[in-house]
Amino acid sequence: MVMPLKRICPYDGSLTTTGVCVSRLFSPLTIRSTTFANRAWISPMCQYSAVDGVVGAWHLAHLGSFAIGSAGLVMAEATAVTPEGRISIGCPGLWNDAQVDAWRAVTDFVHAQDTQIGIQLAHAGRKGSSMQPWSDHAIAGPEDGGFGTVAPSAMAFPGYPTPRALTTDECDDIPRIFAAAAVRALEAGFDVLEIHAAHGYLLHEFLSPLSNERDDQYGGSFENRIRLLVAVVGAVRAVSDTTPLFVRLSATDWTDGGWTIDDTVELARVLTQCGVDLIDTSSGGNVANAVIPVGPGYQVEFAERIGREVGIATNAVGMITTGTQAEEILAGGHVQAVMVARAAIRNPHWPMMAAEELGDVIELRPQMSRARLLPKA
């Protein structure tokens, strides 16, 4: 019999030395019909370990370890909506039933740990058809199972082949493709849907004037460049009105003439009206030589501004490594959750460590109880 994880007490905004939960990080958060036990979430992280888009034992161990570690949400990696939408030949997909069945083994295990799991629906665009990072060459050829790439415009990302520009009719069909993948994601047991519109992949390529030189309804003005993403959001939102819907955005290209934080704020206002529940706020990825001031919490200000000016929920990502840092990010009230990646790779049980750092006592899986340092109240 599975023993559900339960918090010892709800967040009440006060300080105490009696061992009860007081942090914002470990207070629950409800979005639509889904309640997350805490706000210490795991970022989507490419693993390059699927075969023909089908996940396996590695993904079960990788994502399952975060659920065992008491994360409030585990977000599965960028998952392609079509075969040519994969970042690498080792990336997962959701374009057929075999992939649904394979993902179900992962979601079932995560749910057994009383943790929510989301999936990031993605299309790599011009940054697709790569090899795994540990391969001896970067781009997958036909002999590797590589494929031709597509983009808003026939403009190559440095180091990648020149993509084929999508036709207008092909653009018109992309929302249907994302919606079909969303249906499969729900069949596979995912609790949260996230649309990947960041890091220089297809939907971000449409947003940025640095990668979109189209002269039809999908290029030129701000309204035209956001048109495809808005249509994708509408199609995915129509799949379920109860499932939380996130969108990951690169808040800035970090390059003159590119996508800016001002653009992101305006887009967030539009997405709010389209039924998006949370902006997963990242940056960069569309310009190879962008100068990015990477450092602890370097993207937090973007999430805070979006939350403050638009009133939509946001989460912060990027070099978040300690419970204290995460708690300070949430203290302002404009960011509702944090996502950790590298810190979680180093320690898949990072939420347990963060809770003890903050003096919180959270319920652990019974098999993990010997790891507890703070006594229960």
C-alpha positions as CSV (number, residue, x, y, z in Angstrom):
1,M,0.0,0.0,0.0
2,V,1.4,3.4,-1.0
3,M,1.7,5.8,1.9
4,P,0.9,9.4,0.8
5,L,3.2,12.3,1.6
6,K,1.7,14.8,3.8
7,R,3.0,18.1,5.1
8,I,3.2,18.4,8.9
9,C,1.5,21.8,8.9
10,P,0.5,24.5,6.4
11,Y,2.4,27.7,5.9
12,D,1.1,30.4,8.3
13,G,3.6,33.2,7.6
14,S,5.0,33.2,11.1
15,L,8.4,32.2,12.5
16,T,8.8,29.4,15.0
17,T,11.4,27.3,16.6
18,T,9.1,24.3,17.3
19,G,9.9,22.5,14.1
20,V,6.7,23.2,12.2
21,C,6.8,24.2,8.5
22,V,7.0,27.9,8.1
23,S,8.8,28.6,4.8
24,R,7.1,29.7,1.6
25,L,9.2,27.1,-0.3
26,F,7.5,24.3,1.5
27,S,4.0,25.7,1.5
28,P,1.5,24.2,-1.0
29,L,0.4,25.8,-4.2
30,T,-2.8,25.1,-6.1
31,I,-3.2,25.8,-9.8
32,R,-6.6,24.9,-11.3
33,S,-7.4,21.4,-10.1
34,T,-3.8,20.5,-9.1
35,T,-2.2,21.0,-5.7
36,F,1.6,20.9,-5.4
37,A,2.8,19.9,-2.0
38,N,5.6,22.5,-2.2
39,R,7.2,25.0,-4.5
40,A,10.6,23.3,-4.8
41,W,10.3,22.0,-8.4
42,I,12.6,20.2,-10.8
43,S,13.4,21.8,-14.1
44,P,13.1,19.8,-17.4
45,M,16.6,18.5,-18.3
46,C,17.5,16.8,-21.5
47,Q,18.9,13.3,-21.0
48,Y,19.4,12.3,-24.7
49,S,18.6,8.7,-23.7
50,A,15.4,7.8,-25.6
51,V,15.3,5.3,-28.5
52,D,13.1,6.4,-31.4
53,G,11.5,8.8,-29.0
54,V,10.6,6.1,-26.4
55,V,11.8,6.6,-22.9
56,G,13.1,3.7,-20.8
57,A,14.8,2.7,-17.5
58,W,17.1,5.8,-17.4
59,H,14.1,8.2,-17.4
60,L,12.4,6.2,-14.7
61,A,15.5,6.3,-12.5
62,H,16.2,10.0,-13.3
63,L,12.8,11.4,-12.8
64,G,11.8,8.9,-10.1
65,S,14.8,10.0,-8.0
66,F,13.4,13.5,-7.8
67,A,10.0,12.3,-6.7
68,I,11.6,10.2,-3.9
69,G,13.4,13.4,-2.9
70,S,10.1,15.2,-2.1
71,A,10.0,17.7,-5.0
72,G,6.6,19.4,-5.4
73,L,6.7,19.0,-9.2
74,V,9.0,17.1,-11.5
75,M,9.0,18.4,-15.0
76,A,10.0,15.9,-17.7
77,E,12.4,17.1,-20.4
78,A,11.7,18.7,-23.8
79,T,9.5,16.1,-25.6
80,A,9.1,16.4,-29.3
81,V,5.6,16.7,-30.9
82,T,7.0,15.3,-34.2
83,P,10.0,13.2,-35.1
84,E,11.7,16.2,-36.7
85,G,11.0,18.2,-33.6
86,R,13.6,16.4,-31.5
87,I,16.6,18.3,-30.3
88,S,18.8,15.2,-30.7
89,I,18.2,11.7,-32.0
90,G,18.1,10.6,-28.3
91,C,15.3,12.9,-27.3
92,P,11.8,11.6,-26.3
93,G,8.6,12.2,-28.2
94,L,4.9,12.0,-27.9
95,W,3.8,11.3,-31.5
96,N,2.8,7.6,-31.1
97,D,1.2,5.2,-28.7
98,A,4.4,3.3,-27.9
99,Q,5.7,6.6,-26.4
100,V,2.6,7.0,-24.4
101,D,2.9,3.5,-22.9
102,A,6.6,4.1,-22.0
103,W,5.9,7.4,-20.3
104,R,3.1,5.8,-18.3
105,A,5.6,3.7,-16.3
106,V,7.4,6.9,-15.3
107,T,4.3,8.9,-14.3
108,D,2.9,5.9,-12.3
109,F,6.1,5.7,-10.3
110,V,6.2,9.5,-9.6
111,H,2.5,9.5,-8.6
112,A,3.2,6.6,-6.2
113,Q,5.5,9.0,-4.4
114,D,2.6,11.5,-4.1
115,T,4.4,13.9,-6.5
116,Q,3.1,15.8,-9.5
117,I,4.7,15.4,-12.9
118,G,4.6,17.7,-15.9
119,I,5.9,17.4,-19.4
120,Q,7.4,20.0,-21.7
121,L,6.0,19.8,-25.2
122,A,8.6,21.0,-27.7
123,H,9.7,21.4,-31.3
124,A,13.4,22.0,-31.7
125,G,13.1,23.9,-35.0
126,R,16.5,24.8,-36.5
127,K,18.3,23.4,-33.5
128,G,17.3,19.8,-34.1
129,S,18.9,16.6,-35.4
130,S,21.9,16.8,-33.2
131,M,23.8,13.8,-31.7
132,Q,24.0,13.2,-28.0
133,P,26.5,15.6,-26.4
134,W,29.0,12.8,-25.7
135,S,29.1,11.7,-29.3
136,D,32.3,12.2,-31.4
137,H,30.3,14.5,-33.8
138,A,27.7,17.1,-33.3
139,I,25.1,16.7,-36.1
140,A,23.3,13.5,-36.9
141,G,23.5,12.4,-40.5
142,P,21.2,10.0,-42.3
143,E,23.3,7.1,-41.1
144,D,22.7,8.2,-37.5
145,G,19.0,8.6,-37.9
146,G,19.3,12.3,-38.4
147,F,16.6,14.4,-40.2
148,G,16.1,17.7,-42.0
149,T,15.1,20.6,-39.8
150,V,12.6,23.4,-40.2
151,A,12.3,27.0,-39.0
152,P,10.4,30.2,-39.5
153,S,13.2,31.3,-42.0
154,A,16.0,29.5,-43.7
155,M,18.6,30.9,-41.3
156,A,21.0,28.5,-39.7
157,F,22.0,28.5,-36.0
158,P,25.8,28.5,-35.9
159,G,27.1,25.0,-36.2
160,Y,23.9,23.6,-37.5
161,P,22.7,23.0,-41.1
162,T,20.5,25.5,-42.8
163,P,16.8,24.6,-42.0
164,R,14.0,24.7,-44.5
165,A,11.5,27.6,-44.0
166,L,8.1,26.3,-43.1
167,T,5.2,27.1,-45.5
168,T,2.3,29.1,-44.3
169,D,0.1,26.0,-44.4
170,E,2.6,24.1,-42.3
171,C,2.6,26.9,-39.7
172,D,-1.2,26.7,-39.7
173,D,-1.0,23.0,-38.8
174,I,1.5,23.3,-35.9
175,P,-1.2,24.0,-33.2
176,R,-3.0,20.8,-34.2
177,I,0.2,18.8,-33.8
178,F,0.9,20.3,-30.3
179,A,-2.7,19.6,-29.3
180,A,-2.4,15.9,-30.4
181,A,0.8,15.6,-28.3
182,A,-1.1,17.2,-25.3
183,V,-3.8,14.5,-25.6
184,R,-1.2,11.8,-25.5
185,A,0.5,13.5,-22.5
186,L,-2.7,13.3,-20.5
187,E,-3.2,9.7,-21.6
188,A,0.3,9.0,-20.3
189,G,-0.7,10.4,-16.9
190,F,1.0,13.8,-16.8
191,D,-0.5,16.4,-14.4
192,V,0.9,19.6,-16.0
193,L,1.4,20.6,-19.6
194,E,4.2,23.0,-20.5
195,I,4.8,24.5,-24.0
196,H,8.5,25.1,-24.7
197,A,8.8,28.5,-26.3
198,A,12.3,29.3,-25.2
199,H,16.0,28.6,-25.7
200,G,16.1,29.2,-29.5
201,Y,13.7,26.3,-30.4
202,L,10.9,26.6,-32.9
203,L,8.4,28.8,-31.1
204,H,11.1,31.1,-29.8
205,E,12.5,31.3,-33.3
206,F,9.1,32.7,-34.4
207,L,9.0,35.2,-31.5
208,S,12.5,36.8,-32.2
209,P,13.1,39.1,-35.1
210,L,16.7,37.7,-35.1
211,S,15.4,34.4,-36.4
212,N,12.1,35.3,-38.1
213,E,12.3,37.1,-41.4
214,R,8.9,36.0,-42.7
215,D,6.7,38.3,-44.7
216,D,3.4,36.4,-44.1
217,Q,1.0,36.5,-41.1
218,Y,3.7,34.8,-39.0
219,G,6.4,37.4,-39.3
220,G,7.1,41.1,-39.2
221,S,5.1,42.8,-36.4
222,F,5.0,41.7,-32.8
223,E,1.4,40.6,-33.2
224,N,2.5,38.4,-36.2
225,R,5.5,36.9,-34.5
226,I,3.5,35.8,-31.5
227,R,0.7,34.5,-33.6
228,L,1.9,30.9,-33.8
229,L,2.6,30.6,-30.0
230,V,-0.8,32.1,-29.2
231,A,-2.5,29.6,-31.6
232,V,-0.5,26.7,-30.0
233,V,-1.6,27.8,-26.5
234,G,-5.2,28.0,-27.6
235,A,-5.1,24.5,-29.1
236,V,-3.5,22.9,-26.1
237,R,-5.7,24.8,-23.6
238,A,-8.7,23.4,-25.5
239,V,-7.5,19.8,-24.7
240,S,-8.3,20.3,-21.0
241,D,-9.6,23.2,-19.0
242,T,-8.6,21.6,-15.7
243,T,-4.9,20.8,-16.4
244,P,-2.4,23.5,-15.4
245,L,-0.8,25.0,-18.5
246,F,2.7,26.5,-18.3
247,V,4.7,28.3,-21.0
248,R,8.5,28.5,-20.8
249,L,9.8,31.7,-22.3
250,S,13.2,33.2,-22.9
251,A,12.6,36.6,-21.4
252,T,15.4,38.1,-23.5
253,D,17.8,37.2,-26.3
254,W,20.5,39.2,-24.5
255,T,21.2,40.8,-27.9
256,D,20.4,44.2,-29.5
257,G,17.6,43.9,-32.0
258,G,16.3,40.7,-30.5
259,W,13.5,39.6,-28.2
260,T,13.4,41.7,-25.0
261,I,11.9,41.5,-21.5
262,D,9.4,44.3,-22.6
263,D,8.2,41.9,-25.3
264,T,7.9,39.1,-22.8
265,V,5.8,41.2,-20.5
266,E,3.4,42.1,-23.4
267,L,3.3,38.5,-24.5
268,A,2.5,37.3,-21.0
269,R,-0.5,39.6,-20.9
270,V,-1.8,38.0,-24.0
271,L,-1.1,34.5,-22.8
272,T,-2.9,35.2,-19.6
273,Q,-6.0,35.9,-21.6
274,C,-5.5,32.6,-23.5
275,G,-5.6,30.5,-20.4
276,V,-1.9,30.1,-19.5
277,D,-1.5,29.6,-15.7
278,L,2.2,30.2,-15.2
279,I,5.2,31.6,-17.1
280,D,8.3,29.5,-16.6
281,T,10.9,32.2,-17.0
282,S,14.3,31.5,-18.5
283,S,16.4,33.5,-21.1
284,G,18.7,33.2,-24.1
285,G,19.4,30.3,-26.4
286,N,18.6,32.0,-29.7
287,V,21.8,33.8,-30.3
288,A,25.1,31.8,-30.2
289,N,27.4,34.7,-29.2
290,A,25.0,36.5,-26.7
291,V,26.8,37.8,-23.6
292,I,24.8,36.5,-20.7
293,P,25.7,37.5,-17.1
294,V,25.3,34.0,-15.6
295,G,25.4,34.0,-11.8
296,P,23.3,33.0,-8.9
297,G,19.6,33.8,-9.6
298,Y,20.5,35.8,-12.7
299,Q,17.1,35.3,-14.3
300,V,15.0,36.0,-11.2
301,E,14.4,39.6,-12.0
302,F,12.6,38.6,-15.2
303,A,10.2,36.3,-13.3
304,E,9.6,39.0,-10.7
305,R,8.8,41.7,-13.3
306,I,6.4,39.4,-15.2
307,G,4.6,38.5,-12.0
308,R,4.5,42.1,-10.8
309,E,3.3,43.7,-14.0
310,V,1.0,41.1,-15.4
311,G,-0.3,39.4,-12.3
312,I,0.3,35.9,-13.7
313,A,2.1,33.2,-11.7
314,T,5.7,32.7,-12.5
315,N,8.6,30.4,-11.5
316,A,12.3,31.3,-11.4
317,V,15.1,29.2,-12.8
318,G,18.9,29.6,-13.2
319,M,21.7,28.9,-10.6
320,I,19.3,28.4,-7.7
321,T,21.3,26.2,-5.3
322,T,20.2,26.7,-1.7
323,G,17.0,26.7,0.3
324,T,17.8,30.1,1.7
325,Q,18.2,31.5,-1.8
326,A,15.0,29.9,-3.0
327,E,13.1,31.3,0.1
328,E,14.4,34.8,-0.6
329,I,13.2,34.6,-4.2
330,L,9.7,33.7,-3.1
331,A,9.6,36.3,-0.3
332,G,8.7,39.1,-2.7
333,G,5.4,37.5,-3.6
334,H,5.8,37.9,-7.4
335,V,7.3,34.4,-8.0
336,Q,5.3,31.4,-6.9
337,A,7.9,28.6,-7.3
338,V,11.5,27.9,-8.1
339,M,12.9,25.2,-10.4
340,V,16.3,23.7,-9.8
341,A,18.3,21.7,-12.3
342,R,22.1,21.4,-11.8
343,A,21.7,21.4,-8.0
344,A,19.2,18.5,-8.4
345,I,21.6,16.6,-10.6
346,R,24.2,16.9,-7.9
347,N,21.6,15.9,-5.2
348,P,18.3,14.4,-6.5
349,H,17.0,14.9,-2.9
350,W,17.6,18.6,-3.0
351,P,14.2,19.5,-1.5
352,M,15.0,17.4,1.6
353,M,18.2,19.3,2.1
354,A,16.5,22.7,1.5
355,A,13.8,21.9,4.0
356,E,16.3,21.1,6.7
357,E,18.3,24.2,5.8
358,L,15.1,26.3,6.4
359,G,14.2,24.4,9.6
360,D,11.1,22.9,8.0
361,V,10.0,19.4,8.9
362,I,8.4,17.7,5.9
363,E,7.1,14.1,5.6
364,L,9.5,11.8,3.8
365,R,8.9,8.6,2.1
366,P,9.1,5.9,4.7
367,Q,12.2,4.4,3.0
368,M,14.0,7.7,3.4
369,S,13.1,8.4,7.0
370,R,16.6,7.5,8.3
371,A,17.9,10.5,6.3
372,R,16.0,12.9,8.6
373,L,18.2,15.3,10.7
374,L,15.4,17.5,12.2
375,P,13.0,15.7,14.5
376,K,9.3,15.7,13.8
377,A,7.2,18.2,15.8
